[in-house]
Each structure stands twice: as structure tokens, then as C-alpha cells.
């Protein structure tokens, strides 16, 4: 690529700026092929029938946002708007509906949602936001439930979903967001659900919370502002003794300079039981740090979208991508 000729006019200066910017954005190559980037988690070769792109559509349903693969890899559970589906995916490229169960928000909750000035056309529904495998016989799921989060267990019979009983529906505050537009994350570890979401109707109180299981329910302290009010969660990844949460928020440490949005990682210990006098029912092992995602000579990547745990040669040295 030739360097643009310089002149004294502004257009030449603009051309030089764009040229330098393009040089930064172009991927660098290593002579001899010595450098190797991150390897993909799944790899298919040309001609492999599993590469077939498949589409699934069910009339009357939308917002297929939450996915869960069964342990044997034969069934894909899908959380949609006011319904949960079980898809048979044993035949590559041909997903087949095994069965579907409805889970709509009640008429009373929808009326309350509309009364609070939310849209009864796009918001006042039950959007499934959490769908995890609790054990071999049950799934655990949570939804927005018309801005009144709710959770329940779903019984499985030969990977088929059994209907939900209304008397088994529980409050889901702190596990599912109120607003379907808010980002969230949840992971089930040793029978306990670790979730990151918004904890109030206004969407101004982010929370990291542990529920279910035999351990005490713990959460972050909103009064101490452990999280900025605009925190947005993207992933939760368990490790041997801790659980990591990945999110983005406005960095309060730079308030003197400007409102800087940054990526974060937070950590809590699995054996945390909360404080005895101080921090009762609160995390005592909560720590967070800024994620420095950048490459030499390039701008930092301060907007995080997802994080996954990569297989490692040693279980004591996992890598997060």
C-alpha cells in the first residue's frame, strides 16, 4: 500500500490519518507462519454434512433467546417468549420439535405491567431468560413474567417437557431481569444458581446473587455500590473454588476525567457464607478488576459481549476466551 502524497491542504492530512488508521486495523502477518491465533471451539471441514445451516420456525412464537443442550447432545431446549421448546437435533441439519409447553405471564401481571407504562405489545410478556439443567429429571427456568420475574422447575420425562404447575412458580427477583432488554447471566454450579442481572423494576440496581442449594443466599451490596448502576452482564464461568462474572459498566474511578465505559471481571468464592455481624447475607469474597483487552498498537476493546471457557491441557490452568 502506497503512502498518500502529503500536502498542506486538510484533505491530504485527512488521507494520512485514514492511512495510519487502516494500517492499525489490518491484521499483522508473521513470516514463516510462526504466529497462531486462538483456535475455534468447533471445527468442520468442507463437505462435512454437519456444516448444513438449519432454520427452525414455529408459528406464533418468537424471541428464541435462551438455549440449553442436553447432556447427551440429542435435545436442544429453547426458551422463547411465553414458551419452552424441546428440539430433537439427532439428525444433523434437521431440528424437529419434540414438544412444547407454554408458560405465559398471568393476566393480572400483564395488567399491572401495562399500568406501569410498559408496552403490552412488546414488553408485558414472559420472556424466558434462565434455562439450566438442575439434574437428570428437572430443568430450572426463570422469566421476566411481565416485569415481575418468576422461576420454576420443569420435570423431564425421556427428555420431553412436562407442563408447569402454577403452584410451583416462585419469585425470580435477582435471578431474571425485569426488562427483557437487559443483559443478564446465570450458571448452575453444584446445585446453586449464580446470577448477574438487574434487581429492580427501573433497571438501576445490578446484582450478583447466589440462590438454590444448601448454601446461604448471598448478594452484592447495592448501598456500598460494588457495581455501577449501569452494569451489564454477559457471562458467568465457574472455576475450581470461585465463580467469575464478566460484565461492563461505567468506571467510577475515572469520574474525575470522563464517563468511561469499561469491561470488568468479578470473582466470588463458592464457599462464601456471608458475614456474621457485618455483611450479613452479602458476599465477603467479592472482588472486581478491569479487563485489559487490547493488542499492541491498537485501541483497547472496552465493550465486552461474551466470554467462554476454553479446554486446557491442565485443569488447574484454564483459559477464558
C-alpha positions, 0 to 999 in steps of 0.5 A, a space after each residue: 500500500 502506497 503512502 498518500 502524497 502529503 500536502 498542506 491542504 486538510 484533505 491530504 492530512 485527512 488521507 494520512 490519518 485514514 492511512 495510519 488508521 487502516 494500517 492499525 486495523 489490518 491484521 499483522 502477518 508473521 513470516 514463516 507462519 510462526 504466529 497462531 491465533 486462538 483456535 475455534 471451539 468447533 471445527 468442520 471441514 468442507 463437505 462435512 454434512 454437519 456444516 448444513 445451516 438449519 432454520 427452525 420456525 414455529 408459528 406464533 412464537 418468537 424471541 428464541 433467546 435462551 438455549 440449553 443442550 442436553 447432556 447427551 447432545 440429542 435435545 436442544 431446549 429453547 426458551 422463547 417468549 411465553 414458551 419452552 421448546 424441546 428440539 430433537 437435533 439427532 439428525 444433523 441439519 434437521 431440528 424437529 420439535 419434540 414438544 412444547 409447553 407454554 408458560 405465559 405471564 398471568 393476566 393480572 401481571 400483564 395488567 399491572 405491567 401495562 399500568 406501569 407504562 410498559 408496552 403490552 405489545 412488546 414488553 408485558 410478556 414472559 420472556 424466558 431468560 434462565 434455562 439450566 439443567 438442575 439434574 437428570 429429571 428437572 430443568 430450572 427456568 426463570 422469566 421476566 413474567 411481565 416485569 415481575 420475574 418468576 422461576 420454576 422447575 420443569 420435570 423431564 420425562 425421556 427428555 420431553 417437557 412436562 407442563 408447569 404447575 402454577 403452584 410451583 412458580 416462585 419469585 425470580 427477583 435477582 435471578 431474571 431481569 425485569 426488562 427483557 432488554 437487559 443483559 443478564 447471566 446465570 450458571 448452575 454450579 453444584 446445585 446453586 444458581 449464580 446470577 448477574 442481572 438487574 434487581 429492580 423494576 427501573 433497571 438501576 440496581 445490578 446484582 450478583 446473587 447466589 440462590 438454590 442449594 444448601 448454601 446461604 443466599 448471598 448478594 452484592 451490596 447495592 448501598 456500598 455500590 460494588 457495581 455501577 448502576 449501569 452494569 451489564 452482564 454477559 457471562 458467568 464461568 465457574 472455576 475450581 473454588 470461585 465463580 467469575 462474572 464478566 460484565 461492563 459498566 461505567 468506571 467510577 474511578 475515572 469520574 474525575 476525567 470522563 464517563 468511561 465505559 469499561 469491561 470488568 471481571 468479578 470473582 466470588 468464592 463458592 464457599 462464601 457464607 456471608 458475614 456474621 455481624 457485618 455483611 450479613 447475607 452479602 458476599 465477603 469474597 467479592 472482588 472486581 478488576 478491569 479487563 485489559 483487552 487490547 493488542 499492541 498498537 491498537 485501541 483497547 476493546 472496552 465493550 465486552 459481549 461474551 466470554 467462554 471457557 476454553 479446554 486446557 491441557 491442565 485443569 488447574 490452568 484454564 483459559 477464558 476466551 
